[in-house]
C-alpha cells in the first residue's frame, strides 16, 4: 500500500492542519490553512470539503490512491454517526461532516474529536506506543484528555469522555467557562496561567513568559508556576484513580515548557500517590502533527471495520 494515502484534516478554531498520510503513519504531504471561523459554520464546512477534495486530487495527480478521509474537530462529536454535535470554537451544531465528506469525495470517511485522535496517534506512533493503557492530556487554551486502550480511544456514552479540564480542583477558585468554579481548566490551562500572572502583576503575559519568569526566579512567576503544578498534580491524580493508565502523555502548549513542567509535576504527583500505581509521565512526541496523524488512523480503522 506504499502507493496509498489517507486524506487527513485537523480542524481548530484558528487553523486547519491537513495533508496526505501513508497507512504506516508517514506524512507524504502537509499543509496549513486559516479556519476563519468568523465566517460561520457553513463557510468553514465548505472550506474543509474543498481542502479535502484538493488533497485527494493532489494524491491522484502524484500517482497515489486516496483510500479514505479522516477529519478531526473540537467540541462534542458523535463519532458513530459522524456528526459534529457542537463546537464553540468553530460554530458547528449537528453538522454531518462524515457524510458530507463521503458525498463530496466519494471515499469512506471518519469524523473524530481532536484530542481523542491526537491521543490515538500518540498511543500508536508516539510517546505511548509501548503501553496498552495511555492517558493523553492536552494542556492548551483549555484542558482535555483521551483515554486510549490498545490504541482505541474510549469516547463515552455521549461522546464527551475525557473532560479532565472540568474536574473541580479548587472549589473556591475562578469561575470556569462551563459555569462551575475551580475547574482544572480555569486554574491550570495555558490561558489560566497567563491570566493569573496578570492578576498578580498587572502585566499581561503568556504561559511561556510565565515559565521563563519562574525559571529566572521572579517571585510571582514562581508562585503562579507552583500553583499550576499543584493543580495539575491534583487533576492527574484524579485521572489516575479513574483510568489507571500506564503512561500519561502531556501535549498542548503548556507541555512545551518541557522539564520546567515535567520535573516538578512528577514530584508533585509522586507525593500524592497512595494506593495508586504511579504512572510514567512523559511529554508528547508528535507535536502538532498528532491530530492529522490521528485523523488518518481513525479513517483507516473505519476501512478495516467495513
C-alpha positions as CSV (number, residue, x, y, z in Angstrom):
1,X,0.0,0.0,0.0
2,X,3.0,2.3,-0.5
3,X,1.1,4.0,-3.3
4,X,-1.9,4.7,-1.0
5,X,-2.6,7.6,1.3
6,X,-5.4,8.9,3.6
7,X,-6.7,12.5,3.3
8,X,-6.4,13.9,6.9
9,X,-7.6,17.2,8.4
10,X,-7.2,18.5,11.9
11,X,-9.6,21.5,12.3
12,X,-9.1,24.0,15.0
13,X,-10.7,27.3,15.9
14,X,-7.7,29.2,14.3
15,X,-6.1,26.9,11.8
16,X,-6.5,23.7,9.8
17,X,-3.6,21.3,9.6
18,X,-4.1,18.8,6.8
19,X,-2.3,16.5,4.5
20,X,-1.8,13.1,3.0
21,X,-0.7,10.3,5.3
22,X,0.6,6.8,4.3
23,X,-1.1,3.9,6.1
24,X,2.1,3.3,8.1
25,X,1.8,6.8,9.6
26,X,4.4,8.6,7.4
27,X,3.3,12.0,6.2
28,X,3.5,12.4,2.4
29,X,2.4,16.0,2.2
30,X,1.3,18.6,4.8
31,X,-0.5,22.0,4.5
32,X,-1.8,24.6,6.9
33,X,-4.7,27.0,6.3
34,X,-6.6,29.5,8.4
35,X,-10.0,28.4,9.6
36,X,-11.6,31.8,9.6
37,X,-14.3,30.7,11.9
38,X,-15.8,34.2,11.9
39,X,-17.4,33.4,8.5
40,X,-19.8,30.9,10.2
41,X,-20.1,27.1,10.3
42,X,-21.4,26.7,6.7
43,X,-18.3,28.5,5.3
44,X,-16.0,26.5,7.5
45,X,-17.6,23.3,6.4
46,X,-17.2,24.2,2.8
47,X,-13.5,25.0,3.4
48,X,-13.0,21.6,5.0
49,X,-14.6,19.9,2.0
50,X,-12.7,22.0,-0.5
51,X,-9.4,21.2,1.2
52,X,-10.1,17.5,1.4
53,X,-11.1,17.4,-2.3
54,X,-8.0,19.3,-3.3
55,X,-5.8,16.9,-1.3
56,X,-7.4,13.9,-2.9
57,X,-6.8,15.5,-6.3
58,X,-3.2,16.1,-5.5
59,X,-2.8,12.5,-4.4
60,X,-4.1,11.2,-7.7
61,X,-2.0,13.7,-9.7
62,X,1.1,12.3,-7.9
63,X,0.1,8.7,-8.8
64,X,-1.2,7.8,-5.3
65,X,-4.6,6.3,-4.4
66,X,-6.6,8.1,-1.7
67,X,-8.2,5.4,0.5
68,X,-10.3,7.4,2.9
69,X,-10.8,10.8,4.6
70,X,-10.3,11.5,8.3
71,X,-11.4,14.7,9.9
72,X,-10.8,15.8,13.5
73,X,-12.7,18.7,15.0
74,X,-13.1,20.1,18.5
75,X,-16.2,20.0,20.6
76,X,-18.8,17.3,21.2
77,X,-18.6,14.7,18.5
78,X,-20.9,11.8,17.8
79,X,-18.3,9.6,16.1
80,X,-20.6,6.7,15.4
81,X,-23.0,9.0,13.5
82,X,-20.2,11.1,12.0
83,X,-21.8,14.3,13.3
84,X,-20.1,17.4,14.9
85,X,-22.8,17.9,17.5
86,X,-21.4,21.2,19.0
87,X,-18.2,23.2,18.8
88,X,-17.9,26.6,20.3
89,X,-14.6,27.3,18.5
90,X,-15.9,26.6,15.0
91,X,-19.6,27.2,15.5
92,X,-20.7,23.7,14.4
93,X,-24.2,22.4,15.5
94,X,-25.2,19.0,14.3
95,X,-23.1,19.1,11.1
96,X,-22.9,15.6,9.4
97,X,-19.3,16.1,8.3
98,X,-18.6,12.4,7.7
99,X,-21.4,12.0,5.2
100,X,-20.7,15.4,3.6
101,X,-17.1,14.3,3.0
102,X,-18.1,11.0,1.6
103,X,-20.6,12.6,-0.7
104,X,-18.1,15.2,-2.0
105,X,-15.1,12.9,-2.4
106,X,-16.7,9.5,-3.0
107,X,-14.5,8.0,-0.3
108,X,-15.1,6.4,3.1
109,X,-14.8,8.9,5.8
110,X,-14.4,9.2,9.6
111,X,-15.0,12.0,12.0
112,X,-13.2,12.2,15.3
113,X,-12.7,14.5,18.3
114,X,-9.4,16.5,18.0
115,X,-8.0,15.4,21.4
116,X,-9.0,11.8,21.1
117,X,-7.4,11.4,17.6
118,X,-4.2,13.1,18.9
119,X,-4.3,10.6,21.7
120,X,-4.7,7.7,19.3
121,X,-1.6,8.9,17.3
122,X,0.5,9.3,20.5
123,X,-0.6,5.9,21.7
124,X,0.2,4.1,18.4
125,X,3.0,6.1,16.9
126,X,4.3,8.5,19.6
127,X,5.2,8.6,23.3
128,X,2.7,5.9,24.4
129,X,3.4,3.4,21.7
130,X,4.9,0.8,24.1
131,X,1.9,0.9,26.5
132,X,-1.5,-0.6,26.3
133,X,-3.2,1.9,28.6
134,X,-2.5,5.6,27.8
135,X,-4.0,8.8,29.1
136,X,-3.3,11.7,26.7
137,X,-3.7,15.1,28.3
138,X,-3.7,18.2,26.1
139,X,-3.0,21.4,28.1
140,X,-3.5,24.5,25.9
141,X,-6.2,27.2,26.0
142,X,-8.2,24.5,27.7
143,X,-7.5,21.1,29.1
144,X,-8.9,17.8,27.8
145,X,-7.9,14.2,27.9
146,X,-8.2,11.0,25.9
147,X,-8.2,7.5,27.4
148,X,-6.6,5.1,25.0
149,X,-6.7,1.3,25.5
150,X,-4.9,-0.9,22.9
151,X,-4.8,2.0,20.5
152,X,-8.5,2.7,20.7
153,X,-9.9,5.9,22.2
154,X,-12.9,5.5,24.5
155,X,-15.4,8.2,23.7
156,X,-18.1,7.5,26.4
157,X,-21.8,7.1,26.1
158,X,-22.3,10.6,24.7
159,X,-19.0,11.4,23.0
160,X,-17.9,13.5,26.0
161,X,-15.4,11.3,27.8
162,X,-12.1,12.8,28.9
163,X,-13.2,16.2,30.1
164,X,-10.4,16.2,32.7
165,X,-10.3,20.0,32.5
166,X,-13.7,20.2,34.2
167,X,-12.8,18.3,37.3
168,X,-13.1,20.7,40.2
169,X,-9.7,21.0,41.9
170,X,-10.1,24.4,43.6
171,X,-13.7,24.8,44.8
172,X,-13.1,28.4,45.7
173,X,-11.2,29.1,42.5
174,X,-12.1,31.2,39.5
175,X,-15.3,30.6,37.5
176,X,-14.8,28.3,34.5
177,X,-16.4,28.8,31.1
178,X,-18.6,25.8,31.9
179,X,-20.2,27.7,34.8
180,X,-18.5,25.8,37.6
181,X,-15.9,27.2,39.9
182,X,-12.3,26.0,40.3
183,X,-12.2,23.6,37.3
184,X,-8.7,22.4,36.4
185,X,-9.0,24.3,33.1
186,X,-9.8,27.5,34.9
187,X,-6.8,27.1,37.2
188,X,-4.0,25.4,35.2
189,X,-4.5,25.8,31.5
190,X,-2.1,27.9,29.5
191,X,-4.7,30.6,29.3
192,X,-5.3,30.5,33.1
193,X,-1.5,30.7,33.8
194,X,-1.3,34.0,31.8
195,X,-4.5,35.4,33.5
196,X,-3.3,34.6,37.0
197,X,0.1,36.2,36.4
198,X,-1.6,39.3,35.0
199,X,-3.9,39.5,38.1
200,X,-0.9,39.5,40.4
201,X,1.4,41.8,38.5
202,X,-0.8,43.9,36.3
203,X,1.3,42.8,33.3
204,X,-0.1,40.7,30.5
205,X,1.8,37.5,29.9
206,X,1.7,34.2,28.1
207,X,2.2,30.9,29.8
208,X,5.6,30.6,28.1
209,X,6.6,34.0,29.5
210,X,5.4,33.0,33.0
211,X,7.5,29.8,32.7
212,X,10.5,31.9,31.7
213,X,9.9,34.3,34.6
214,X,9.6,31.4,37.1
215,X,12.9,29.9,35.8
216,X,14.6,33.2,36.3
217,X,13.5,33.4,39.9
218,X,10.8,36.0,39.6
219,X,8.8,35.5,42.9
220,X,5.4,36.0,41.3
221,X,6.3,33.8,38.4
222,X,7.5,31.1,40.8
223,X,4.2,31.4,42.7
224,X,2.0,31.1,39.6
225,X,4.0,28.2,38.2
226,X,3.9,26.3,41.5
227,X,0.1,26.9,41.8
228,X,-0.2,25.5,38.3
229,X,1.9,22.4,39.0
230,X,0.0,21.7,42.2
231,X,-3.4,22.0,40.5
232,X,-2.2,19.8,37.6
233,X,-1.0,17.1,40.0
234,X,-4.4,17.1,41.7
235,X,-6.1,16.7,38.4
236,X,-3.8,14.0,37.2
237,X,-4.2,12.1,40.5
238,X,-7.9,12.0,39.8
239,X,-7.2,10.9,36.3
240,X,-5.0,8.1,37.6
241,X,-7.7,7.0,40.0
242,X,-10.3,6.9,37.3
243,X,-8.4,5.4,34.4
244,X,-5.3,3.7,35.9
245,X,-3.1,4.3,32.8
246,X,0.5,3.0,32.5
247,X,1.6,6.3,31.0
248,X,0.3,9.8,31.0
249,X,1.3,11.8,27.8
250,X,1.2,15.6,28.1
251,X,0.6,17.6,25.0
252,X,-0.5,21.1,24.1
253,X,1.2,24.4,24.5
254,X,2.0,24.2,28.2
255,X,3.9,20.9,27.7
256,X,6.3,22.9,25.5
257,X,7.8,24.0,28.8
258,X,9.5,20.6,28.9
259,X,11.4,19.8,32.0
260,X,10.3,23.0,33.7
261,X,6.9,21.5,33.9
262,X,7.5,17.8,33.9
263,X,10.2,17.7,36.7
264,X,8.1,19.5,39.4
265,X,4.9,17.8,38.2
266,X,6.4,14.3,38.6
267,X,7.5,15.2,42.1
268,X,4.1,16.6,43.0
269,X,2.2,13.6,41.6
270,X,4.6,11.2,43.4
271,X,3.9,13.0,46.7
272,X,0.2,12.5,46.2
273,X,0.1,8.8,45.2
274,X,-1.1,6.5,48.0
275,X,-2.6,3.2,46.8
276,X,-2.5,4.2,43.1
277,X,0.2,2.8,40.8
278,X,2.2,5.8,39.8
279,X,2.1,6.3,36.0
280,X,5.0,7.2,33.8
281,X,4.7,10.9,33.0
282,X,6.1,12.0,29.6
283,X,5.9,14.7,27.0
284,X,4.1,14.1,23.7
285,X,6.4,13.1,20.8
286,X,4.4,14.1,17.8
287,X,3.8,17.8,18.4
288,X,1.0,19.5,16.5
289,X,1.1,16.7,13.8
290,X,-0.7,14.4,16.2
291,X,-4.2,15.5,15.2
292,X,-3.6,14.9,11.5
293,X,-2.0,11.6,12.0
294,X,-4.7,10.5,14.4
295,X,-7.4,11.5,11.9
296,X,-5.7,9.3,9.3
297,X,-5.5,6.4,11.7
298,X,-9.2,6.8,12.6
299,X,-10.1,6.7,8.9
300,X,-8.0,3.5,8.4
301,X,-9.8,1.9,11.3
302,X,-13.1,2.7,9.6
303,X,-11.9,1.0,6.5
304,X,-10.8,-2.1,8.4
305,X,-14.2,-2.3,10.2
306,X,-16.2,-2.3,6.9
